Amino acid sequence: MQTVIFDLDGTLVDSAPDIRASVNKMLAEEGLEELDLPAIISFIGNGLPVLVQRVMAHFQIEEAEFSRLSARVLEIYNASTSAYTVTYDGVREVLDALSAQGVRMGVCTNKPREPAMHVLEGLDLVKYFDVVVGGDSFEKRKPDPLPLLETIGGRPIGDVLYVGDSEVDAETAQRAGVTFALFTEGYRKSPVAEIPHDVHFSAWKDFLSVVDDAQPA
């Protein structure tokens, strides 16, 4: 593959603990009880605005409060140090290897671009990527194929591998006509067999062989 595009949360990084901390700070300000990590993970996948909507539905908060609460969570998250966000084991070694091979790399995430850059810069990952597209970079976000196609930037679809961890990523790849590699240890909600994919892997140390397997015959 000449181009590899990655999802961010649940794929390259485990960010759920930091997302949880930001949401729980907002909930504490609203006089509400905190959410545990499994609950937060169940809400992740369609971007911060949808996550906030799901939190509001959980607590039966009126829709009129959405703009205020969504902005507050984003404010808290952007001001955080991302102290609880870590790369999955083996990610950095894979990025080093792909970079050495001259593979073009990008990130296509539903996380707003500013906090996505905050995470990538904080973990010293941003240097690997030619382009970073966030959930607010365009009017549409995944699973609409537009953000992924814009991340690809006109390069031949057959030369592209998209790597993600969720049902949203799988649908995005399908709609864009891109080969999809599923990282099974992220934030997916469904069994692996029920998520459309070309190849899957559970450990980043196996990723380079997965890339070889994903190459067209």
Secondary structure, 3 states (H helix, E strand, C coil): CCEEEECCECCCEECHHHHHHHHHHHHHHCCCCCCCHHHHHHHCCCCHHHHHHHHHHHHCCCHHHHHHHHHHHHHHHHHCCCCCCEECCCHHHHHHHHHHCCCEEEEECCCCHHHHHHHHHHCCCHHHCCEEECCCCCCCCCCCCHHHHHHHCCCCHHHEEEEECCHHHHHHHHHHCCEEEEECCCCCCCCHHHCCCCEEECCHHHHHHHHHHHCCC
